[in-house]
Amino acid sequence: MTNPFEVAATAAATIATETGVERHDVAIVLGSGWAATADRLGRVIADLELSDVPGFPAPAVPGHRDLLRSVVAHGQSILVLGGRSHLYEGHEPDTVVHGVRTAAATGCHTVILTNAAGGLQPDWGVGRLVLIRDHINLTGRSPMVGPAPPPDQPGRFCDLTEAYCARLRGLARTADPSLVEGIYAGLLGGNYETPAEIRMLAGQGADLVGMSTVLETIAARHVGLDVLGISLVTNLAAGLSPVPLSHAAVVDAAAEAEDRIVALIGGVLDQLARP
Ligand code: 8IG
């Protein structure tokens, strides 16, 4: 089985069988530090280990969970992915976007992509929540590279003019009026940036820098999912940060933001239930 859309269909069939939930409505991918959100969204219907579902490697980054959870919140079936895979772990784009393609195959119309990110705006402190308005894919990779999508899928060259859904951003701002918006630069990662790289990225219009999300957004748009992207600024980027960057600090900042994160996601799901 080489076609990644077939692997996603197989994963969706496993999820339907193992959770007993035929279709899901909304998927949420929990980034670094967002994992605790999974426990506070709604009524838990079923838990699987992500790594037991075809195509998913076990999350290997601290702050991610090997958890796929089906939750009912505000009358909708929510597919919660407790962790994700990254290019910097050595995974291919098809693996990185497998969760998003699987979410589409389970019936989801919307995916909420969350992450922890470095902030390039000096006045955005640690703990600031930012809606992703657009992205700059600097990974040099794309999930649309490879054999042409099979005939039952849309073709290549998907339109990314509104990669991050304006309507969903509006719902998020209604849920939390303190939210600001920014441009997320997605890098290959494996290391944080140098101050010179951060100055370059700031000059190119980036407000956030991270190592995930951009390929997932491309794959989501390709299969027609609406995307809401939310970053939690857990450090100021290199050269702006008064303290050395560390992954442990990321996890600490996320813990402090947990209540705001849960309220925001709950507020969005509540509005999605009442169109
Ligand atoms: I959290 O400063 C987090 N993720 N590339 N740079 C990049 N990724 C990040 C950063 C950061 N902080």
py3Dmol code that shows the C-alpha trace and the ligand (Angstrom):
import py3Dmol

protein = """\
ATOM      1  CA  MET A   1       0.000   0.000   0.000  1.00  0.00           C
ATOM      2  CA  THR A   2       2.073   2.912  -1.224  1.00  0.00           C
ATOM      3  CA  ASN A   3      -0.610   5.539  -1.800  1.00  0.00           C
ATOM      4  CA  PRO A   4      -0.811   7.728   1.340  1.00  0.00           C
ATOM      5  CA  PHE A   5      -4.533   8.404   0.814  1.00  0.00           C
ATOM      6  CA  GLU A   6      -5.186   4.660   0.977  1.00  0.00           C
ATOM      7  CA  VAL A   7      -3.210   4.481   4.230  1.00  0.00           C
ATOM      8  CA  ALA A   8      -5.365   7.347   5.556  1.00  0.00           C
ATOM      9  CA  ALA A   9      -8.547   5.511   4.520  1.00  0.00           C
ATOM     10  CA  THR A  10      -7.305   2.401   6.337  1.00  0.00           C
ATOM     11  CA  ALA A  11      -6.505   4.469   9.422  1.00  0.00           C
ATOM     12  CA  ALA A  12      -9.992   6.029   9.320  1.00  0.00           C
ATOM     13  CA  ALA A  13     -11.575   2.569   9.070  1.00  0.00           C
ATOM     14  CA  THR A  14      -9.548   1.418  12.103  1.00  0.00           C
ATOM     15  CA  ILE A  15     -10.651   4.512  14.043  1.00  0.00           C
ATOM     16  CA  ALA A  16     -14.322   3.892  13.177  1.00  0.00           C
ATOM     17  CA  THR A  17     -14.084   0.247  14.255  1.00  0.00           C
ATOM     18  CA  GLU A  18     -12.056   0.764  17.418  1.00  0.00           C
ATOM     19  CA  THR A  19     -13.915   3.852  18.701  1.00  0.00           C
ATOM     20  CA  GLY A  20     -17.362   2.797  17.499  1.00  0.00           C
ATOM     21  CA  VAL A  21     -17.753   6.320  16.109  1.00  0.00           C
ATOM     22  CA  GLU A  22     -18.661   6.101  12.419  1.00  0.00           C
ATOM     23  CA  ARG A  23     -17.782   9.683  11.494  1.00  0.00           C
ATOM     24  CA  HIS A  24     -16.006  12.605  13.140  1.00  0.00           C
ATOM     25  CA  ASP A  25     -16.731  16.290  12.552  1.00  0.00           C
ATOM     26  CA  VAL A  26     -13.715  18.241  13.778  1.00  0.00           C
ATOM     27  CA  ALA A  27     -10.107  17.154  14.347  1.00  0.00           C
ATOM     28  CA  ILE A  28      -7.685  18.799  16.753  1.00  0.00           C
ATOM     29  CA  VAL A  29      -3.939  18.269  16.516  1.00  0.00           C
ATOM     30  CA  LEU A  30      -2.317  19.094  19.840  1.00  0.00           C
ATOM     31  CA  GLY A  31       1.148  20.582  19.571  1.00  0.00           C
ATOM     32  CA  SER A  32       3.948  20.750  22.122  1.00  0.00           C
ATOM     33  CA  GLY A  33       2.496  21.554  25.498  1.00  0.00           C
ATOM     34  CA  TRP A  34      -1.139  21.435  24.326  1.00  0.00           C
ATOM     35  CA  ALA A  35      -1.579  17.760  25.248  1.00  0.00           C
ATOM     36  CA  ALA A  36      -3.470  18.370  28.496  1.00  0.00           C
ATOM     37  CA  THR A  37      -6.262  19.970  26.451  1.00  0.00           C
ATOM     38  CA  ALA A  38      -7.301  16.441  25.460  1.00  0.00           C
ATOM     39  CA  ASP A  39      -8.555  15.809  29.008  1.00  0.00           C
ATOM     40  CA  ARG A  40     -10.802  18.860  29.228  1.00  0.00           C
ATOM     41  CA  LEU A  41     -12.685  19.128  25.923  1.00  0.00           C
ATOM     42  CA  GLY A  42     -15.788  17.045  26.544  1.00  0.00           C
ATOM     43  CA  ARG A  43     -17.071  13.524  27.136  1.00  0.00           C
ATOM     44  CA  VAL A  44     -14.486  10.870  26.256  1.00  0.00           C
ATOM     45  CA  ILE A  45     -15.983   8.168  24.019  1.00  0.00           C
ATOM     46  CA  ALA A  46     -12.865   6.108  23.320  1.00  0.00           C
ATOM     47  CA  ASP A  47      -9.084   6.191  23.573  1.00  0.00           C
ATOM     48  CA  LEU A  48      -6.660   4.499  21.203  1.00  0.00           C
ATOM     49  CA  GLU A  49      -2.913   4.555  21.063  1.00  0.00           C
ATOM     50  CA  LEU A  50      -1.997   6.659  18.059  1.00  0.00           C
ATOM     51  CA  SER A  51       0.758   4.187  17.226  1.00  0.00           C
ATOM     52  CA  ASP A  52      -1.844   1.362  16.987  1.00  0.00           C
ATOM     53  CA  VAL A  53      -3.544   3.147  14.076  1.00  0.00           C
ATOM     54  CA  PRO A  54      -2.079   2.420  10.608  1.00  0.00           C
ATOM     55  CA  GLY A  55       0.447   5.006   9.405  1.00  0.00           C
ATOM     56  CA  PHE A  56       1.107   6.736  12.744  1.00  0.00           C
ATOM     57  CA  PRO A  57       4.529   6.443  14.388  1.00  0.00           C
ATOM     58  CA  ALA A  58       4.495   6.869  18.178  1.00  0.00           C
ATOM     59  CA  PRO A  59       5.064  10.557  19.068  1.00  0.00           C
ATOM     60  CA  ALA A  60       8.635  10.822  20.275  1.00  0.00           C
ATOM     61  CA  VAL A  61       8.870  14.489  21.311  1.00  0.00           C
ATOM     62  CA  PRO A  62       8.377  15.456  24.999  1.00  0.00           C
ATOM     63  CA  GLY A  63       5.046  17.247  25.431  1.00  0.00           C
ATOM     64  CA  HIS A  64       3.294  14.999  22.872  1.00  0.00           C
ATOM     65  CA  ARG A  65       1.103  11.998  23.754  1.00  0.00           C
ATOM     66  CA  ASP A  66       0.620   8.666  21.996  1.00  0.00           C
ATOM     67  CA  LEU A  67      -3.114   9.279  22.173  1.00  0.00           C
ATOM     68  CA  LEU A  68      -5.969   9.326  19.708  1.00  0.00           C
ATOM     69  CA  ARG A  69      -9.176  10.209  21.532  1.00  0.00           C
ATOM     70  CA  SER A  70     -12.771  10.462  20.367  1.00  0.00           C
ATOM     71  CA  VAL A  71     -14.646  13.106  22.348  1.00  0.00           C
ATOM     72  CA  VAL A  72     -18.163  14.496  22.154  1.00  0.00           C
ATOM     73  CA  ALA A  73     -18.227  18.248  22.723  1.00  0.00           C
ATOM     74  CA  HIS A  74     -21.184  20.504  22.003  1.00  0.00           C
ATOM     75  CA  GLY A  75     -22.890  17.649  20.134  1.00  0.00           C
ATOM     76  CA  GLN A  76     -20.024  17.118  17.715  1.00  0.00           C
ATOM     77  CA  SER A  77     -17.630  14.206  17.404  1.00  0.00           C
ATOM     78  CA  ILE A  78     -14.116  15.490  17.912  1.00  0.00           C
ATOM     79  CA  LEU A  79     -11.042  13.528  16.863  1.00  0.00           C
ATOM     80  CA  VAL A  80      -8.185  14.512  19.154  1.00  0.00           C
ATOM     81  CA  LEU A  81      -4.657  13.706  18.024  1.00  0.00           C
ATOM     82  CA  GLY A  82      -2.475  13.988  21.110  1.00  0.00           C
ATOM     83  CA  GLY A  83       0.766  14.358  19.214  1.00  0.00           C
ATOM     84  CA  ARG A  84       2.268  14.838  15.797  1.00  0.00           C
ATOM     85  CA  SER A  85       5.300  13.853  13.731  1.00  0.00           C
ATOM     86  CA  HIS A  86       7.844  16.380  12.475  1.00  0.00           C
ATOM     87  CA  LEU A  87      10.225  16.561   9.537  1.00  0.00           C
ATOM     88  CA  TYR A  88      13.107  17.080  11.981  1.00  0.00           C
ATOM     89  CA  GLU A  89      12.507  13.596  13.402  1.00  0.00           C
ATOM     90  CA  GLY A  90      13.389  12.281   9.968  1.00  0.00           C
ATOM     91  CA  HIS A  91       9.794  11.660   8.899  1.00  0.00           C
ATOM     92  CA  GLU A  92       8.671  12.209   5.333  1.00  0.00           C
ATOM     93  CA  PRO A  93       5.950  14.771   4.510  1.00  0.00           C
ATOM     94  CA  ASP A  94       3.390  11.975   3.945  1.00  0.00           C
ATOM     95  CA  THR A  95       3.940  10.830   7.548  1.00  0.00           C
ATOM     96  CA  VAL A  96       3.832  14.389   8.915  1.00  0.00           C
ATOM     97  CA  VAL A  97       0.429  15.038   7.282  1.00  0.00           C
ATOM     98  CA  HIS A  98      -1.048  11.583   7.879  1.00  0.00           C
ATOM     99  CA  GLY A  99      -3.184  12.820  10.792  1.00  0.00           C
ATOM    100  CA  VAL A 100      -4.792  15.497   8.668  1.00  0.00           C
ATOM    101  CA  ARG A 101      -5.511  13.131   5.775  1.00  0.00           C
ATOM    102  CA  THR A 102      -6.895  10.594   8.237  1.00  0.00           C
ATOM    103  CA  ALA A 103      -9.114  13.269   9.801  1.00  0.00           C
ATOM    104  CA  ALA A 104     -10.547  14.061   6.371  1.00  0.00           C
ATOM    105  CA  ALA A 105     -11.126  10.351   5.732  1.00  0.00           C
ATOM    106  CA  THR A 106     -13.094  10.073   8.999  1.00  0.00           C
ATOM    107  CA  GLY A 107     -15.464  12.775   7.742  1.00  0.00           C
ATOM    108  CA  CYS A 108     -14.034  15.897   9.404  1.00  0.00           C
ATOM    109  CA  HIS A 109     -14.778  19.240   7.738  1.00  0.00           C
ATOM    110  CA  THR A 110     -12.461  21.259   9.980  1.00  0.00           C
ATOM    111  CA  VAL A 111      -9.055  20.763  11.559  1.00  0.00           C
ATOM    112  CA  ILE A 112      -7.650  22.827  14.411  1.00  0.00           C
ATOM    113  CA  LEU A 113      -3.844  22.793  14.256  1.00  0.00           C
ATOM    114  CA  THR A 114      -2.128  23.923  17.441  1.00  0.00           C
ATOM    115  CA  ASN A 115       1.541  24.437  18.136  1.00  0.00           C
ATOM    116  CA  ALA A 116       4.101  26.070  20.361  1.00  0.00           C
ATOM    117  CA  ALA A 117       6.156  28.673  18.567  1.00  0.00           C
ATOM    118  CA  GLY A 118       8.819  31.310  18.983  1.00  0.00           C
ATOM    119  CA  GLY A 119       7.605  34.892  18.847  1.00  0.00           C
ATOM    120  CA  LEU A 120       9.207  37.583  16.680  1.00  0.00           C
ATOM    121  CA  GLN A 121       7.148  40.481  18.015  1.00  0.00           C
ATOM    122  CA  PRO A 122       9.078  41.852  21.012  1.00  0.00           C
ATOM    123  CA  ASP A 123       5.858  42.962  22.725  1.00  0.00           C
ATOM    124  CA  TRP A 124       4.289  39.477  22.580  1.00  0.00           C
ATOM    125  CA  GLY A 125       5.270  37.920  25.872  1.00  0.00           C
ATOM    126  CA  VAL A 126       5.591  34.230  26.617  1.00  0.00           C
ATOM    127  CA  GLY A 127       2.110  32.742  26.983  1.00  0.00           C
ATOM    128  CA  ARG A 128       0.558  34.862  24.217  1.00  0.00           C
ATOM    129  CA  LEU A 129      -1.977  33.014  22.004  1.00  0.00           C
ATOM    130  CA  VAL A 130      -1.804  33.947  18.319  1.00  0.00           C
ATOM    131  CA  LEU A 131      -4.134  33.030  15.454  1.00  0.00           C
ATOM    132  CA  ILE A 132      -2.191  32.044  12.367  1.00  0.00           C
ATOM    133  CA  ARG A 133      -3.390  34.331   9.555  1.00  0.00           C
ATOM    134  CA  ASP A 134      -1.020  32.917   6.932  1.00  0.00           C
ATOM    135  CA  HIS A 135       2.214  30.982   6.712  1.00  0.00           C
ATOM    136  CA  ILE A 136       5.580  30.948   4.967  1.00  0.00           C
ATOM    137  CA  ASN A 137       6.690  27.396   4.218  1.00  0.00           C
ATOM    138  CA  LEU A 138      10.478  27.427   4.561  1.00  0.00           C
ATOM    139  CA  THR A 139      10.877  23.679   5.026  1.00  0.00           C
ATOM    140  CA  GLY A 140      11.745  23.081   1.384  1.00  0.00           C
ATOM    141  CA  ARG A 141       9.248  20.213   1.483  1.00  0.00           C
ATOM    142  CA  SER A 142       5.614  19.785   0.471  1.00  0.00           C
ATOM    143  CA  PRO A 143       3.104  16.965   0.891  1.00  0.00           C
ATOM    144  CA  MET A 144       2.138  17.612  -2.747  1.00  0.00           C
ATOM    145  CA  VAL A 145       5.504  16.345  -4.045  1.00  0.00           C
ATOM    146  CA  GLY A 146       5.540  12.745  -5.260  1.00  0.00           C
ATOM    147  CA  PRO A 147       3.259  10.662  -7.422  1.00  0.00           C
ATOM    148  CA  ALA A 148       0.145  12.534  -8.556  1.00  0.00           C
ATOM    149  CA  PRO A 149      -2.780  12.183  -6.131  1.00  0.00           C
ATOM    150  CA  PRO A 150      -5.008   9.222  -7.077  1.00  0.00           C
ATOM    151  CA  PRO A 151      -8.099   9.876  -9.246  1.00  0.00           C
ATOM    152  CA  ASP A 152     -10.464   9.945  -6.252  1.00  0.00           C
ATOM    153  CA  GLN A 153      -8.553  12.896  -4.744  1.00  0.00           C
ATOM    154  CA  PRO A 154      -8.194  16.511  -5.880  1.00  0.00           C
ATOM    155  CA  GLY A 155      -5.169  17.206  -8.074  1.00  0.00           C
ATOM    156  CA  ARG A 156      -1.986  19.008  -7.126  1.00  0.00           C
ATOM    157  CA  PHE A 157      -1.544  22.778  -7.038  1.00  0.00           C
ATOM    158  CA  CYS A 158      -4.209  23.472  -4.439  1.00  0.00           C
ATOM    159  CA  ASP A 159      -5.111  27.110  -3.882  1.00  0.00           C
ATOM    160  CA  LEU A 160      -3.599  28.430  -0.638  1.00  0.00           C
ATOM    161  CA  THR A 161      -4.995  31.964  -0.941  1.00  0.00           C
ATOM    162  CA  GLU A 162      -7.024  31.447   2.240  1.00  0.00           C
ATOM    163  CA  ALA A 163      -5.064  28.667   3.840  1.00  0.00           C
ATOM    164  CA  TYR A 164      -6.267  29.690   7.312  1.00  0.00           C
ATOM    165  CA  CYS A 165     -10.024  30.134   7.289  1.00  0.00           C
ATOM    166  CA  ALA A 166     -11.107  33.728   7.982  1.00  0.00           C
ATOM    167  CA  ARG A 167     -14.504  32.584   9.305  1.00  0.00           C
ATOM    168  CA  LEU A 168     -12.851  30.271  11.859  1.00  0.00           C
ATOM    169  CA  ARG A 169     -10.488  33.052  12.938  1.00  0.00           C
ATOM    170  CA  GLY A 170     -13.549  35.203  13.542  1.00  0.00           C
ATOM    171  CA  LEU A 171     -15.092  32.518  15.743  1.00  0.00           C
ATOM    172  CA  ALA A 172     -11.852  32.267  17.702  1.00  0.00           C
ATOM    173  CA  ARG A 173     -11.738  36.036  18.267  1.00  0.00           C
ATOM    174  CA  THR A 174     -15.328  35.925  19.469  1.00  0.00           C
ATOM    175  CA  ALA A 175     -14.314  33.218  21.952  1.00  0.00           C
ATOM    176  CA  ASP A 176     -11.239  35.181  23.071  1.00  0.00           C
ATOM    177  CA  PRO A 177     -11.106  38.859  22.062  1.00  0.00           C
ATOM    178  CA  SER A 178      -7.511  39.148  23.319  1.00  0.00           C
ATOM    179  CA  LEU A 179      -6.253  37.028  20.383  1.00  0.00           C
ATOM    180  CA  VAL A 180      -3.915  38.656  17.885  1.00  0.00           C
ATOM    181  CA  GLU A 181      -3.025  37.339  14.415  1.00  0.00           C
ATOM    182  CA  GLY A 182       0.347  36.610  12.876  1.00  0.00           C
ATOM    183  CA  ILE A 183       2.315  35.013  10.071  1.00  0.00           C
ATOM    184  CA  TYR A 184       3.872  31.641  10.936  1.00  0.00           C
ATOM    185  CA  ALA A 185       7.186  30.764   9.339  1.00  0.00           C
ATOM    186  CA  GLY A 186       7.552  26.982   9.246  1.00  0.00           C
ATOM    187  CA  LEU A 187      11.143  25.753   9.248  1.00  0.00           C
ATOM    188  CA  LEU A 188      12.667  22.300   8.945  1.00  0.00           C
ATOM    189  CA  GLY A 189      13.921  22.630  12.520  1.00  0.00           C
ATOM    190  CA  GLY A 190      15.978  20.251  14.571  1.00  0.00           C
ATOM    191  CA  ASN A 191      17.546  23.358  16.057  1.00  0.00           C
ATOM    192  CA  TYR A 192      16.395  26.850  16.938  1.00  0.00           C
ATOM    193  CA  GLU A 193      17.461  29.742  14.735  1.00  0.00           C
ATOM    194  CA  THR A 194      20.433  32.070  14.920  1.00  0.00           C
ATOM    195  CA  PRO A 195      19.729  35.730  15.681  1.00  0.00           C
ATOM    196  CA  ALA A 196      20.701  36.545  12.061  1.00  0.00           C
ATOM    197  CA  GLU A 197      18.100  34.107  10.765  1.00  0.00           C
ATOM    198  CA  ILE A 198      15.471  35.638  13.027  1.00  0.00           C
ATOM    199  CA  ARG A 199      16.303  39.163  11.775  1.00  0.00           C
ATOM    200  CA  MET A 200      15.944  37.861   8.200  1.00  0.00           C
ATOM    201  CA  LEU A 201      12.594  36.216   8.969  1.00  0.00           C
ATOM    202  CA  ALA A 202      11.295  39.357  10.694  1.00  0.00           C
ATOM    203  CA  GLY A 203      12.226  41.359   7.592  1.00  0.00           C
ATOM    204  CA  GLN A 204      10.269  38.891   5.479  1.00  0.00           C
ATOM    205  CA  GLY A 205       7.117  39.401   7.497  1.00  0.00           C
ATOM    206  CA  ALA A 206       7.170  36.500   9.932  1.00  0.00           C
ATOM    207  CA  ASP A 207       5.648  36.976  13.400  1.00  0.00           C
ATOM    208  CA  LEU A 208       6.029  33.379  14.593  1.00  0.00           C
ATOM    209  CA  VAL A 209       8.594  30.687  13.943  1.00  0.00           C
ATOM    210  CA  GLY A 210       8.122  26.977  14.383  1.00  0.00           C
ATOM    211  CA  MET A 211       8.826  23.488  13.095  1.00  0.00           C
ATOM    212  CA  SER A 212       5.375  22.134  12.285  1.00  0.00           C
ATOM    213  CA  THR A 213       1.919  22.995  10.943  1.00  0.00           C
ATOM    214  CA  VAL A 214       2.710  24.295   7.440  1.00  0.00           C
ATOM    215  CA  LEU A 215       2.728  20.912   5.679  1.00  0.00           C
ATOM    216  CA  GLU A 216      -0.399  19.861   7.580  1.00  0.00           C
ATOM    217  CA  THR A 217      -2.192  23.007   6.448  1.00  0.00           C
ATOM    218  CA  ILE A 218      -1.243  22.369   2.811  1.00  0.00           C
ATOM    219  CA  ALA A 219      -2.483  18.775   3.014  1.00  0.00           C
ATOM    220  CA  ALA A 220      -5.677  19.881   4.765  1.00  0.00           C
ATOM    221  CA  ARG A 221      -6.477  22.469   2.098  1.00  0.00           C
ATOM    222  CA  HIS A 222      -5.740  19.917  -0.617  1.00  0.00           C
ATOM    223  CA  VAL A 223      -8.508  17.646   0.684  1.00  0.00           C
ATOM    224  CA  GLY A 224     -10.867  20.542   1.412  1.00  0.00           C
ATOM    225  CA  LEU A 225     -10.617  20.873   5.202  1.00  0.00           C
ATOM    226  CA  ASP A 226     -11.046  24.299   6.773  1.00  0.00           C
ATOM    227  CA  VAL A 227      -8.040  25.113   8.959  1.00  0.00           C
ATOM    228  CA  LEU A 228      -7.816  27.015  12.216  1.00  0.00           C
ATOM    229  CA  GLY A 229      -4.182  27.451  13.283  1.00  0.00           C
ATOM    230  CA  ILE A 230      -3.280  28.609  16.779  1.00  0.00           C
ATOM    231  CA  SER A 231       0.200  29.195  18.171  1.00  0.00           C
ATOM    232  CA  LEU A 232       1.147  29.526  21.793  1.00  0.00           C
ATOM    233  CA  VAL A 233       4.233  31.712  22.059  1.00  0.00           C
ATOM    234  CA  THR A 234       6.415  29.820  24.489  1.00  0.00           C
ATOM    235  CA  ASN A 235       9.647  31.726  23.887  1.00  0.00           C
ATOM    236  CA  LEU A 236      10.829  34.858  22.190  1.00  0.00           C
ATOM    237  CA  ALA A 237      12.916  33.939  19.150  1.00  0.00           C
ATOM    238  CA  ALA A 238      16.710  33.845  19.242  1.00  0.00           C
ATOM    239  CA  GLY A 239      18.294  37.265  19.735  1.00  0.00           C
ATOM    240  CA  LEU A 240      15.065  38.619  21.242  1.00  0.00           C
ATOM    241  CA  SER A 241      14.860  36.224  24.168  1.00  0.00           C
ATOM    242  CA  PRO A 242      16.507  37.336  27.421  1.00  0.00           C
ATOM    243  CA  VAL A 243      16.914  33.672  28.409  1.00  0.00           C
ATOM    244  CA  PRO A 244      18.412  30.659  26.577  1.00  0.00           C
ATOM    245  CA  LEU A 245      15.845  28.705  24.509  1.00  0.00           C
ATOM    246  CA  SER A 246      14.935  25.286  25.870  1.00  0.00           C
ATOM    247  CA  HIS A 247      12.211  22.739  25.259  1.00  0.00           C
ATOM    248  CA  ALA A 248      11.577  22.475  29.029  1.00  0.00           C
ATOM    249  CA  ALA A 249      10.627  26.178  29.126  1.00  0.00           C
ATOM    250  CA  VAL A 250       8.180  25.494  26.293  1.00  0.00           C
ATOM    251  CA  VAL A 251       6.387  22.840  28.297  1.00  0.00           C
ATOM    252  CA  ASP A 252       6.266  25.146  31.383  1.00  0.00           C
ATOM    253  CA  ALA A 253       4.773  28.046  29.426  1.00  0.00           C
ATOM    254  CA  ALA A 254       2.147  25.735  27.962  1.00  0.00           C
ATOM    255  CA  ALA A 255       1.107  24.503  31.410  1.00  0.00           C
ATOM    256  CA  GLU A 256       0.558  28.102  32.509  1.00  0.00           C
ATOM    257  CA  ALA A 257      -1.662  28.747  29.454  1.00  0.00           C
ATOM    258  CA  GLU A 258      -3.788  25.615  29.859  1.00  0.00           C
ATOM    259  CA  ASP A 259      -6.966  27.285  31.151  1.00  0.00           C
ATOM    260  CA  ARG A 260      -6.969  29.915  28.368  1.00  0.00           C
ATOM    261  CA  ILE A 261      -6.311  27.246  25.741  1.00  0.00           C
ATOM    262  CA  VAL A 262      -9.148  25.043  26.954  1.00  0.00           C
ATOM    263  CA  ALA A 263     -11.561  28.006  27.075  1.00  0.00           C
ATOM    264  CA  LEU A 264     -10.587  29.062  23.556  1.00  0.00           C
ATOM    265  CA  ILE A 265     -11.012  25.619  21.984  1.00  0.00           C
ATOM    266  CA  GLY A 266     -14.278  25.093  23.870  1.00  0.00           C
ATOM    267  CA  GLY A 267     -15.554  28.471  22.696  1.00  0.00           C
ATOM    268  CA  VAL A 268     -14.747  27.666  19.065  1.00  0.00           C
ATOM    269  CA  LEU A 269     -16.366  24.208  19.231  1.00  0.00           C
ATOM    270  CA  ASP A 270     -19.461  25.723  20.837  1.00  0.00           C
ATOM    271  CA  GLN A 271     -19.871  28.175  17.950  1.00  0.00           C
ATOM    272  CA  LEU A 272     -19.143  25.510  15.323  1.00  0.00           C
ATOM    273  CA  ALA A 273     -22.068  23.516  16.729  1.00  0.00           C
ATOM    274  CA  ARG A 274     -24.468  26.392  16.014  1.00  0.00           C
ATOM    275  CA  PRO A 275     -23.844  27.642  12.483  1.00  0.00           C
TER     276      PRO A 275
END
"""
ligand_1 = """\
12
8IG
I 8.257 26.272 21.064
O 12.142 29.772 18.540
C 9.346 26.862 19.608
N 9.378 26.222 18.462
N 11.952 27.199 14.730
N 12.058 28.504 16.658
C 11.537 27.443 15.971
N 10.653 26.626 16.485
C 10.255 26.881 17.731
C 10.723 27.948 18.488
C 11.669 28.815 17.929
N 10.133 27.911 19.673
"""
view = py3Dmol.view(width=600, height=400)
view.addModel(protein, "pdb")
view.setStyle({"model": 0}, {"cartoon": {"style": "trace"}})
view.addModel(ligand_1, "xyz")
view.setStyle({"model": 1}, {"stick": {}})
view.zoomTo()
view.show()
